[in-house]
Amino acid sequence: MTATEMKRRTKQFALQVVKFVQALPRDRIAQTLGSQLLRSGTSVGANYRAAQRARSHAEYLSKMGIVEEEVDESSYWLELLVEAGIVPASRVESLVGEADEIVRIVVAAIKSAKQHDQRRVAPKRPQP
């Protein structure tokens, strides 16, 4: 997946979160949990974009780590909304599925970037 495709995908995730939160019941608990979900869910795309503009490899890894954390946090808020009986599990299936896929992509990108970094700094073996 290209960076452009991932930017689009994370923005779509944010938009799905926005629509989901808008449809939550207007009670205090639903709105509080929804606010947390809104914050983390919209942060995913913003931090992914920031990672793509990183000024260093370390900054890229840091921002991608934040992306991973925010997607995982979004899943947590979705789980709470279901387990608290505020929304049925069927209503969050697609969002949870997309969050899981984004996490897998981001984790793979971080792992790949770290492996690339290790190869760059690996000490050369002395010649016999």
C-alpha positions in Angstrom: 0.0 0.0 0.0 1.4 3.4 -0.9 1.6 6.3 1.4 -1.1 8.1 -0.6 -3.5 5.2 -0.3 -2.8 4.9 3.4 -3.5 8.7 3.8 -6.8 8.2 2.1 -7.6 5.1 4.2 -6.8 6.8 7.5 -8.9 9.8 6.5 -11.8 7.6 5.6 -11.4 5.9 9.0 -11.6 9.3 10.7 -14.7 10.2 8.7 -16.4 6.9 9.6 -15.6 7.6 13.3 -17.1 11.1 13.0 -20.4 9.7 11.5 -20.5 7.0 14.2 -20.0 9.4 17.0 -22.7 11.8 15.6 -25.2 8.9 15.8 -24.5 8.0 19.4 -27.2 8.5 22.0 -27.2 12.0 23.6 -26.7 10.7 27.2 -23.6 11.7 29.2 -21.8 8.3 29.1 -22.2 7.8 25.4 -21.1 11.3 24.7 -18.1 11.0 26.9 -16.9 7.8 25.4 -17.8 9.1 21.9 -15.6 12.2 22.6 -12.7 9.9 23.4 -13.3 7.9 20.3 -13.5 11.0 18.2 -10.2 12.3 19.5 -8.3 9.1 19.0 -10.0 8.1 15.7 -9.3 11.4 14.0 -5.8 11.5 15.4 -4.9 8.4 13.3 -4.8 10.1 10.0 -3.3 13.3 11.3 -0.4 11.4 12.8 0.1 9.3 9.8 0.4 12.4 7.6 2.9 13.8 10.1 4.9 10.6 9.9 5.1 11.0 6.1 6.6 14.5 6.6 9.1 13.3 9.3 12.4 15.1 9.2 14.3 12.0 10.5 14.0 8.2 10.7 13.6 8.5 14.5 10.8 11.0 14.1 9.1 8.7 11.5 9.2 5.8 13.9 7.9 7.9 16.8 4.9 9.2 14.7 4.1 5.8 13.4 4.1 4.5 17.0 1.6 7.2 17.9 -0.6 6.1 14.9 -0.5 2.5 16.3 -1.4 3.7 19.8 -4.3 5.9 18.5 -5.8 3.1 16.4 -5.6 0.7 19.3 -7.1 3.3 21.6 -10.0 3.7 19.1 -10.6 0.0 19.3 -10.7 0.3 23.1 -13.4 3.0 23.0 -15.5 0.9 20.5 -15.2 -2.1 22.8 -16.4 0.0 25.8 -19.3 1.3 23.9 -20.4 -2.3 23.1 -19.6 -3.8 26.5 -21.4 -0.9 28.3 -24.5 -1.8 26.2 -24.6 1.6 24.4 -24.4 0.2 20.9 -24.7 -3.4 19.5 -21.6 -5.2 18.4 -22.9 -5.3 14.9 -22.9 -1.5 14.7 -19.1 -1.4 15.3 -18.0 -4.4 13.3 -16.8 -2.4 10.3 -14.9 0.2 12.3 -13.3 -2.4 14.5 -12.3 -4.4 11.4 -10.8 -1.3 9.7 -8.9 -0.4 13.0 -7.5 -3.9 13.1 -6.3 -3.7 9.5 -4.7 -0.3 10.0 -2.9 -1.6 13.1 -1.5 -4.5 11.1 -0.3 -2.2 8.3 1.3 0.2 10.7 3.0 -2.5 12.8 4.4 -4.0 9.6 5.6 -0.6 8.4 7.3 0.1 11.8 8.9 -3.4 11.8 10.2 -2.9 8.2 11.5 0.6 9.1 13.3 -0.8 12.1 14.9 -3.7 10.1 16.0 -1.2 7.5 17.5 0.9 10.2 19.4 -2.0 11.7 20.8 -3.0 8.3 22.1 0.6 7.8 24.0 0.6 11.1 25.0 -3.0 11.3 28.8 -3.2 12.0 30.8 -4.6 9.1 32.6 -7.8 9.7 36.4 -7.6 9.8 38.1 -9.2 6.8 40.1 -12.3 7.7 
